[in-house]
Amino acid sequence: MNNKKQKTFSTIILSLLILIVSQLIAQLLASGLVLIKIPEYICNVVAGILYIMISYHFLKLLCHKYLKSKTEKYYISKFKINIKWLIIGLILPLLVIGIYLLLPGNFEIVTMKMTKKLTLIAAGVFFSGIGVGVVEEMVFRGIIMNCLKERYNKKIAIIVPSILFGLVHILGMNFNIISCLLVVLSGTMVGIMFSLIAEESKSIWSSAIVHILWNIIIIGGILHIGNSIDEYSIYNYVLNTKSFLITGGEFGIESSIIALIGYNLVSLVGYCFLKNTKKIK
């Protein structure tokens, strides 16, 4: 392995380690607040903020000290909202939910105390939503994608991190083979979608906005859609079907055929934007 390939490979490994270590540190610090009787919902908010701050600090060091470049080169720039992607980011999960609500099923409300509701919402919005959305985009669509683009080309830079993104979602999961394949496929498709968005806007913030909105609306703990009740969601829409293509198997509706169609439609939009601006060949 030559020096350039070795540096690209080591950068990918270091980026993933930063993601894991930052999450662990953020969760440990937030757990410490729980021990001193800080309300758990506040701790979840703090955990999400810390996750972003710690990750950004380590990734900035990686860029400056190891890659000898500014973070802007890796699409990690000042926060800026792209309105078109904000709108698309809202339409995608709402459209998916709308389609599911047209399918046979019934609503169930999980009875829980207000403090538990606040805890679930805070975790869904600030950690699983904002924290995970921003950090994963900085790592996969920021550092990894741009390192591969610099070393190889745009196509490899879009596809490889997307496959990797799909693979990491089965780590630690005790899924059957079909569910694993479905998760890798859906993770790869959604990764390609995020990559095209980031490449079109030359910033991780557009893909992060779409990622955040998807996570909050689909897995944020407010509404769960599946073939059984999730006790960690306030509202449930229980589907009257066992079809893994509809339910998404063990991973849930994020790996369903309905979600896959949604990812591909948004990817097509992103690709068309790229072609129109001549940012991709």
N, C-alpha and C positions, 0 to 999 in steps of 0.2 A: 504494500500500500504506500503510494507516494505521499509527500507532505501535505499537499492540498486536499487529497481525499481523506487523509487522517484527520486534518483539522476540521473538515466538514463533518465527519463522523463524530468526532469528539464534541463538537459544538452541539450536535443533536442530542447526544447523551447528557451533556451538561445542562441543556435547556430543560430536558425532561426531569432531571434531578432537581433543578431549581423549582419546577412546578410541584413536585412531591414534597420536598423539604419545606417549602414556603407554606404549603397547606398544613403540614404537620405542626409547624411552629405557630401558625395562626390559630389552629384549633386548640393547641396546648395552652396558649396565652389566654384564649377565651374561656377555656375550662377553669383556669385559675381564678377568673372573675366570678365564676359560678360558686366556687368554694368560699368566697367572701360575701356571698349572698346577693350579688348583683342579679337582677332578673334575667332569666335565660334568654328572653327575646332581645334584650339589649346586648347580651353576649354574642348572639348570632349576628347582630348588626356589626359589632366590633370585629368579629371573626372575618366577615366578608371584606371589611375595609383593610384589615391587617394583611389578609391574603394578597390583595392587590399591591399594597405598599411594599411588603417584603419581596414579592416576586419582581416588581419593577426595580427595586434597588439592586437585587442580584443580577437581573438581566442587563441593567445599565452597566454594572461592573463587568459583565461578560463582554458586552459590546466594546467598552472603552479599554479594558485591560488585555483581553484575549484576542478580540477581533480587530482592535485598533480602529474602530469606526464609531460614529455617532448613532444613537438609537433611531434617529430619523431615517437612516439608510435601511432599517429593518421595519419601516412603517409604524414604529412606535413614536408617534409625534404628539403634539399638543391636542387635547380633546377637542373634537369638532364633529357636530352632527350633520350628516348628509340626509336631507329631508326625504329624498326618494327612497333611500334604504330604510329610513325610519318607517315610512308608510308601508313598504313591502314587508318589513319586519313585523308589522302589526297584522297585515292581511294574511300572511302565511299561517300562523297558529290559529287565528280566528276562523279562517276558512276550513282548516282541518277539523277543528272542534265542531263547526257548523255542520259539516258532512256527517260526523259521528252522531250528532244529536238527531239527525234524520233517520238513523238506523234504529231498529227495534231495541228498546231498553227501558230502564226505569231509573229515576233519581232516588238517591238515598242520602240522608244527612247524618253525619257522624256526630253524636252528642259529645261535646267536650267543653271544658271550662274556657273562659275568655283568655286566661293566661296561656293556655295551651294553643289556642288559635293564634294569638299574637306571636308565640314562639315559632309555630309552623310557618306563618306568613313571613316573619323576619328571616328565617332560614331560607325560605324559597326565594324571596326577593333579593336579599343582600348577600347571601353566601352562594347558593346554587344558581341564582340568577346573575347578579352583577359581578360577584367575585369570580366564579367559575368562568363566566362569559368573557370577562376581560383578560384574565390570566391565560386561559387556553388560546385565545386569539393572539396574545403577545408571543406565546411560545410556538404554536403551530403555524399561524399565518404571518407572524412577525419574524422571529429568528430562523426557524427551520425552513420555511418556504423560501425566504430570501437567500439563505446560505446555499440552498440547492440551486436556486436560479443563477446565482453568481458562479457556481461551480459547473453546472450543466446547462439547463434551459428551462423555459417557463412551463412546458408541459410536464417535465419531471418534477419541477418545483410545486406544481399544483397536485399532481397525482400521488406522489410518494408520501408527503405529509398527511394526505387524506386517508390513505390506507393505514398509516401508522395511527391516525386519530381513531379509525374504526377498531383497530386491534386493541388499543389501550382500554376500550370500553368493555372488553370481556375479561380483563384481568381481575382475578379474585371472585369471578362470578361462577357459580356452580350450575351452569346452563347445559342443556343437552346440545348435541351437534347441530341440529337444525336451528335452534335459537342463536347459537354462536355464529353460524354462517350468516344469519339474518342480521345480527348486530353488526358484524364486520361490513356487510354490504351497505346497510343503512348508514353506518358511521362514515364509510368511505364516500357515499353520495353526499351526505351533509357536509363532510369536509371539503369536497370539491366545490360545493355551493359557497361555503365561507371563503374559500381560496379565491374564487372568481370575484366575489364581492370586494375582498381586500385588494386584489390586483387591479380591479377597475378604479377604485378610489385612491389607490396608493396609500392606504392607511388601514390600520387594524380596527379603527373606531367604527367604520361602517359594518364590518363583519361582526364586531363585538355587539353593536346595537341589535342586529338581527339575532345573534346568539342569546343575548340577555333576554329579549322579548320572548323568544321561543321557550327558554328555560322557565321563566316566570309564569307564563301562561299555561304551558303544557305540564311541567313537573314542579310547579311552585307550591303545591300543597293546598291550593284553593279548590281546584276541580280535578278529580281523577277519573279517567275513562278507561274501562277495562271490563273483563268478564267476572270480576269479583270486587268486593269492597276493600278499599285501602283505608285503614284506620288512622293513617297519618295525613289524610286529606279531609277538608271540611265538607266538601260536597263530592258525591260520587255519581257517575252515570254508568250503571251496570249493563253491559251489552248482552243481548240474548243470542250470542253466538260464541262458538269455541274455535272458529277458524283462525289459525295462526296468521294468515295473511291479513285479516282484519284486526285482530287483537295485537299483533306484533310478537306473539309468543311470550316467552318469559321476560323479555326486556320491556314490553309494553308498546303502546301505540307509536312511539318514536321510530320503531322498526317495522311498522305496518306498511302495506301497499299504498294506503292513502297518504301517509307521510312521505313515502318514497316518491310518489307522483308530485307532491308539493315541492320536495327538494329539487327534483329535476326541472320543474317549471321555473323556479327561481334561478337555477343554474343557467337555464336557457336565456332568461332575461339578462343575467350578468354577462354571459358570453356575447349576446347581441350588443350590449353596451360597450364591451371591450372591442368588438369588431368595428363598431361605428367610430370609436375614438382611436382605432389603429394601435391599440396597446397589446394586441396579441396576434400571432401569425399562425 
